[in-house]
């Protein structure tokens, strides 16, 4: 009987990343004398049979015998298309990776009007609800620097208005002509929105900053 040898999935080298599980034996690379066999397409269990019989069954179906539980006694194998099986593992591993949180930035002015302020607060709630951090930045213009307390009042109001969605990660800090504060989202089960969410935040409000630059 001619045995198909598809090899093994390579072992991951130290420091190297891989989307696949390390070393999955296939067909003639399987070492056990007996294996427990499952037909992947139907879920039918063939029980414990000799490796040669399992290979013959897989070959008769035009598929591969893939060892999926090598430490079991006896090892568990599945009859599948190895190419599709490898793709499914890669896709599943990729899908499990959490999307990295981004740092969004919202800018305010000392004399911001109520409508603009509310719009920015709504955007802030939307960003936080998506699990992103928010950097709040207020910039002073001209003579506004002489009354920095007014700018601080605005930033503290933003903090309070977003308190149902966030906690302060970096307290308000004056640097040059700016006051900067960073908010981190609360756990999802503790978030409570106080303002109606916008349908689509505008692009200029959704500035993205790399987390490493925060």
N, C-alpha and C positions, 0 to 999 in steps of 0.2 A: 504494500500500500504506500502510495506517495504521500508524504506529509507536507503540508504547507508550513513554511517557516516565515512568520511575519516578524520575528525578532521580539525585542522587548522595548518598552518605553524607557528612555535613558534615565539613569540615576542622576539626581540633581547635584551638581557640583557645589561646593561651599561658596556662598556669596552669589550664586547664580539664581535667577528666578525662573520658575516654570509654572505653567498652567495645568500641568498634568501630575497625576499621582506618580510617585517614584516606582519604577520597575514593575510593570505588569507583564506577566509571562503569557505568551500566546502560542497555541498549537504545539509544535514540536519542542518548544522551550519549556513546557510544563514538565516538572520532574516527578511528581507523585505517581504511584502505580495505580491508585484508584482515586476517583474524584466524584463529588456530588454535582450533578449537572442540572442546569435550568435552561430551558429554551427561551431566549430573550423575547421573541416576538409574541409568544402566547403566555409565558409565565409557567408553562407546564414543567413539572419536576420529574426528572427521569430517575431520581434516586442516586445511590452510590453504584457506579459501574467502573469497569476497568478503563484506564486512560486510552488504550487502543480502541476500545468500543466507542468512547466519547469522541475521539478524533474522527472515527469513521462516520459517526452520526453527523458531526459538523460538516465534514467534507461532502456527505451525501446531500446536505441542504445548501451547499455552495456557500457556507459561512465559516466562521472561525470559532475556535474554542479559546475563550479568554478566562484566565484565572482571576477571579474577583475577590476571593477571600483566602489568600495563601496560608494564613496561620490557623485556619479551621482544620478540624480533624474528622474526615479528610478535607482537603482543600475544596472550595466551592468554585465551580466554573460555569460560565454562561455561554451559550451558543448564540453568537451575534455577528454582525458585520463589523469587523475590527475598526475599519476606517470611520464608520459612523459612531461607534462606541468611543473612540478617542476624541472625536469632535464634540460629542455630548459632554464628556468629562471636562474638556477645555471650556466649553460654554457655561457649564454649571459653576465651575470654579470662578470664572469671570463675573458671573451674575451675583455671586455671593459677596463680592468685594463691595464694601460700603462706599458710596460716592463721597469724595472728600468735601468737607465743608469749606465754603468760600467766605472771604471777608468782604462784605459790602460796605460802601461808604455813602453817607448821607450828609450833605452840607447845609448849614444854616447861616443866617445873618442875624445881627443884633435886632434889626428892625423888620424882621420877616412878618408878613401879614398873616392873618388867621387862616386864610384859605390855603396858602402855600405851606404853612406849618402843618395843617391837618393832612394835606396830601403826603408830605414827607413822613409823618408819623404812620400813616397807613402803609406806605411802602416799607417802613421799618418793621411793622408787624408782619408783613408778608415775607420779608427776608428771614426774619427770626422763625416764622412758622415753617419755613423750608429747612430749618436747621443751620442756617448761616449765622455767622457773627456779624455784628454791625459796628462800624467805626463812625462815630458822630463827630463831625468837625465843624466848628464855628470860626469864621474868619472876621477879624476886625478890619474896618476901613478907616483911614484917616484919623480923625479926632476921636473915634470910638475907643481907641486905645486908652484914652484918659479915664474911661469908665468901664473897666473890664468886668465890674460886678454885674453889669447888665447882660453881658455875654454869658457869664456864669449862670445867671438866672435862667436863661434860655436852655442851656445844656442840662441843668438840673430838672427843668420841667420836662425835657425829653426823657430823661432817666425815669422820672415818676410816671409819665404817660405810657412808657413801654415796660413798666415793672411787672405787668401781668404776663409778659412774654419772655422777659430776660432778667439777667442778673449782671451786675457790674463786674467786668473782668479787669478793666483798667479805669481807675477814678479819673475825673476831669483833670487835665494837666495843661497848663498854659506854656506854650512854646512859641516864642517870637510873637507873631500876630495871630496865632491860632489857639483855640482850646480844643483838645482832643479827648475823647472818651471811647472806650470799647465795651460793647455789650455782648454777652454770650447767651444763647437761647436756653431757656429752662427745659427740663425734660418734657417730652410731648404731653404727658398726662397732667402736667401742672400749668400748661400754657392757657391763658385766657385772654382772648382778644377783646379790646374795648372799642375799637373803631372798625368801621366797615372796610373790608379789603378792597383795593383797587382791582379793576378787571385785569389790567396789564401794566405793570410798572414801566415807566418810560426808560429808554436806554440810558439817557444821561443821568438818571437817578441810580442806575444799577452798575455803578463803577465796581470793578472787581479788583481786589488787591490780593496778591499771593500771601498765604498764611505765613510764609517765612519772612515777609516784609512787615508783618504786624508788629 
